[in-house]
Amino acid sequence: MRVTSPIADIPGARELFDDIWWLPGQKLPGKMASASLLLDGPEPLLVDAGLHVDTAACLRETGIVKRVHLTHMHLDHRMHQDWFVAGDVTVPEAEREAIADWDGFFAVAGFPEAFR
């Protein structure tokens, strides 16, 4: 029999597969956050940290996140990454290169060249 994970108590959390949880994002006027995945296990991994603020707060209170992986650097995928700084934060190599300078960052973020 499986032990119930503390993740089950986070509002909106749904277990998609054994130890793989979907955590809701949010859409508010002028603000949007991506949904995230949490891979539970010995060193739980949060994939993207742009959670609904209430979900992020509940998850932070559990203290279970040990690592964060950002699929890319858009704000809606990383807005709460600083809440989980106890462990590693990783991003794909292509993203690291693109944000090495401000021009690269704005290009990745989708800003037109006239605004860079």
PyMOL commands that set and color helices and strands:
alter all, ss='L'
color gray80, all
select helices_A, chain A and resi 6-9+53-62+75-78+81-84+93-98+102-109+113-115
alter helices_A, ss='H'
color red, helices_A
select strands_A, chain A and resi 14-17+20-23+26-28+31-33+36-39+45-47+67-69+88-90
alter strands_A, ss='S'
color yellow, strands_A
deselect
rebuild
show_as cartoon
